[in-house]
Amino acid sequence: LVEDRRTNLALWCRDFPNAAWVKTTVPAAKDAVGVDGVASSASSLTSTAANGTCLQSITDASAQRITSCYVRRKTGSGTIEMTQNGGTAWAAITLTTAWQRFNIAAATITNPSVGFRIVTNGDAIEVDYFQHELGAFITSTIPTTTASVQRNAEVATITGSNFSDWFNPTEGSLMAKFNIFDMATATGVATLDDGTTNERIDLITTSTARPYMKIYDGGVDQAPNLNGSADCVANTMLRFALTYKLNDLSISQNGAANVTDGSATIPTVNQLRLGVDGSGNYLNGHIARLAYWGKRLTNNELREVSAV
């Protein structure tokens, strides 16, 4: 799992009896077995009147934001709703007795008010890891108590002799099996670079959802048209392979026909970074497998490894 930096702005994300959560005819207790299986680590909310609410106000400038929480039904069968704008709009969620993570669609809001409405008197739910973060999609949970908490961007870099011992500077091949949470922005799967944007070999996906190979040597784009054969689908594994040598580039996606380029110089690089591209765009997803060969695989071999 590789994720960008995010901050959970919702306080006491597991402890709903706290005063940060303003309850109206919805008593709260920290008495539920949480998502982590620990007794009394999550909270229950029980409505004592119709349309009871539990809300937390957050002071924050206008920005795109998204709200999520693990929720399961404790008792009753009435409608349960979430909001991130204080109830100007409510989003109904479909519960079972198992933990599920729900989110409200991302929206641009100033000073959000987030939480729940229990429509039917007597209904009860259990809630855990409430999260309110800036962005177009949710990321993994960030526990909070008295203050918001920032998770730093995750960095996995191979440098020095750990890199030079196996890297071939003149030709090579990469294959990645990966998924992405959201296709709204460009994302980086892996990059061979020198710490700048001028010398790099990137495996990237675009905001239009096609994976592609990008090579810059001396700041000049050497592979402007090496796009994959099909759009990525969010949260779905795909395989993409690339190979490079002087004036000899090729890619293949999920075993599809090669796309080639016969005019390219190869950059000088000194590290491999995972889950990011040379421009700093993070994967926000999973890498299931990454393979490197210190040679230019044949086009047939490239199709085979991208279909594994």
ZICORKA-V594562 format. One record per residue. RES is the residue in three letters. PHI is phi as a letter, one per 30 degrees, with the letter a starting at -180 (none if undefined). PSI is psi in degrees with one decimal (none if undefined). Layout:
BEGIN
RES;PHI;PSI
RES;PHI;PSI
END
This chain:
BEGIN
LEU;none;126.6
VAL;b;123.9
GLU;b;153.4
ASP;d;172.7
ARG;d;133.5
ARG;b;159.4
THR;b;130.3
ASN;d;113.4
LEU;d;-10.7
ALA;d;125.3
LEU;d;157.5
TRP;h;57.9
CYS;d;-13.3
ARG;c;-9.1
ASP;c;81.6
PHE;d;-18.0
PRO;d;-17.3
ASN;d;149.9
ALA;d;-14.9
ALA;d;-25.9
TRP;c;115.9
VAL;c;116.0
LYS;c;132.3
THR;c;107.8
THR;h;35.0
VAL;b;84.3
PRO;d;145.3
ALA;b;149.0
ALA;b;141.3
LYS;c;82.0
ASP;b;12.5
ALA;c;147.0
VAL;d;121.4
GLY;d;177.9
VAL;e;-31.4
ASP;d;0.5
GLY;i;4.8
VAL;c;130.4
ALA;d;139.9
SER;h;32.5
SER;c;-18.0
ALA;c;177.0
SER;c;158.5
SER;c;146.4
LEU;b;126.8
THR;b;125.5
SER;d;132.6
THR;c;6.2
ALA;a;162.3
ALA;d;141.6
ASN;i;36.9
GLY;d;147.7
THR;b;156.1
CYS;b;111.6
LEU;b;151.5
GLN;b;128.7
SER;c;136.7
ILE;b;128.5
THR;c;113.7
ASP;a;146.1
ALA;d;163.9
SER;e;128.9
ALA;a;160.0
GLN;d;134.2
ARG;b;160.6
ILE;b;144.5
THR;b;138.6
SER;b;161.6
CYS;a;147.5
TYR;d;131.2
VAL;b;144.9
ARG;b;156.3
ARG;d;136.8
LYS;c;-53.6
THR;b;160.2
GLY;i;-179.5
SER;b;9.7
GLY;d;178.3
THR;d;135.7
ILE;c;134.6
GLU;b;153.1
MET;c;154.7
THR;b;155.5
GLN;b;10.3
ASN;b;33.8
GLY;i;16.6
GLY;j;1.0
THR;e;-36.1
ALA;b;139.6
TRP;c;141.8
ALA;c;117.0
ALA;d;142.7
ILE;b;144.2
THR;c;109.9
LEU;c;154.4
THR;b;-171.2
THR;d;4.1
ALA;c;150.4
TRP;d;132.2
GLN;b;147.4
ARG;c;123.3
PHE;c;153.4
ASN;b;152.9
ILE;c;143.7
ALA;e;141.9
ALA;e;142.6
ALA;a;155.2
THR;d;116.8
ILE;b;146.8
THR;c;136.9
ASN;h;67.3
PRO;d;156.1
SER;b;118.9
VAL;c;151.2
GLY;l;-151.0
PHE;b;154.9
ARG;b;129.6
ILE;c;110.8
VAL;d;-35.7
THR;c;128.4
ASN;e;130.4
GLY;j;-16.3
ASP;d;152.3
ALA;b;144.6
ILE;b;162.3
GLU;c;140.4
VAL;b;148.4
ASP;a;147.2
TYR;h;58.8
PHE;d;134.8
GLN;b;133.7
HIS;b;115.7
GLU;b;157.3
LEU;d;130.9
GLY;k;176.2
ALA;c;-11.1
PHE;b;160.3
ILE;d;152.5
THR;b;179.7
SER;d;156.7
THR;d;143.9
ILE;b;104.7
PRO;d;141.2
THR;b;158.6
THR;b;-98.9
THR;d;-17.6
ALA;b;160.9
SER;d;154.4
VAL;b;133.5
GLN;c;131.2
ARG;c;122.5
ASN;d;155.7
ALA;d;142.2
GLU;d;130.4
VAL;b;125.0
ALA;b;105.5
THR;b;135.6
ILE;c;120.9
THR;b;178.0
GLY;h;-145.2
SER;d;-22.9
ASN;d;-20.4
PHE;c;-51.4
SER;d;-23.3
ASP;d;-26.0
TRP;b;-10.9
PHE;d;135.1
ASN;c;116.6
PRO;d;-9.6
THR;c;-24.4
GLU;a;156.3
GLY;l;178.0
SER;b;145.7
LEU;b;142.7
MET;b;133.6
ALA;b;137.9
LYS;c;121.0
PHE;a;165.6
ASN;b;167.8
ILE;b;139.4
PHE;d;-38.3
ASP;a;141.2
MET;c;16.0
ALA;d;-23.8
THR;b;166.5
ALA;d;143.1
THR;b;149.4
GLY;c;132.7
VAL;c;-45.0
ALA;a;153.0
THR;b;136.9
LEU;c;118.5
ASP;a;-178.2
ASP;c;18.5
GLY;i;-0.9
THR;b;173.0
THR;d;-5.4
ASN;d;-26.7
GLU;b;104.1
ARG;a;153.5
ILE;b;113.1
ASP;c;143.1
LEU;c;113.2
ILE;b;157.3
THR;c;153.1
THR;c;169.1
SER;d;-15.6
THR;c;5.9
ALA;i;4.0
ARG;c;131.4
PRO;d;152.5
TYR;a;165.7
MET;c;136.0
LYS;b;126.5
ILE;b;128.0
TYR;c;128.4
ASP;b;119.8
GLY;i;27.4
GLY;i;3.1
VAL;c;129.6
ASP;d;119.2
GLN;c;-11.2
ALA;b;70.6
PRO;d;-13.6
ASN;b;22.0
LEU;c;72.1
ASN;c;150.6
GLY;d;173.6
SER;d;-14.9
ALA;a;156.2
ASP;d;144.7
CYS;d;154.1
VAL;c;128.3
ALA;e;138.6
ASN;i;24.7
THR;b;129.0
MET;d;139.0
LEU;b;163.4
ARG;b;135.0
PHE;b;131.6
ALA;b;144.6
LEU;b;151.4
THR;b;150.0
TYR;b;146.4
LYS;a;161.0
LEU;e;122.1
ASN;h;33.4
ASP;a;88.4
LEU;c;149.8
SER;a;148.2
ILE;b;160.9
SER;a;139.1
GLN;c;123.2
ASN;h;38.2
GLY;i;7.5
ALA;d;169.7
ALA;e;145.1
ASN;d;145.9
VAL;c;128.0
THR;b;163.2
ASP;b;125.9
GLY;c;17.4
SER;b;101.5
ALA;a;139.5
THR;c;158.4
ILE;c;130.3
PRO;d;163.7
THR;c;116.6
VAL;b;162.4
ASN;b;14.1
GLN;a;159.4
LEU;c;126.1
ARG;c;136.6
LEU;c;140.5
GLY;i;20.8
VAL;a;157.0
ASP;c;178.4
GLY;d;-16.3
SER;c;-0.2
GLY;i;15.0
ASN;d;123.3
TYR;d;155.7
LEU;d;-47.0
ASN;h;62.4
GLY;a;-161.5
HIS;c;141.3
ILE;c;113.3
ALA;d;-31.2
ARG;a;140.3
LEU;b;127.3
ALA;b;145.3
TYR;b;138.7
TRP;b;134.6
GLY;d;39.7
LYS;a;166.4
ARG;d;105.6
LEU;d;151.0
THR;d;162.8
ASN;d;-39.3
ASN;d;-43.7
GLU;d;-38.0
LEU;d;-42.6
ARG;d;-39.0
GLU;d;-45.3
VAL;d;-28.1
SER;d;-11.4
ALA;c;0.7
VAL;d;none
END
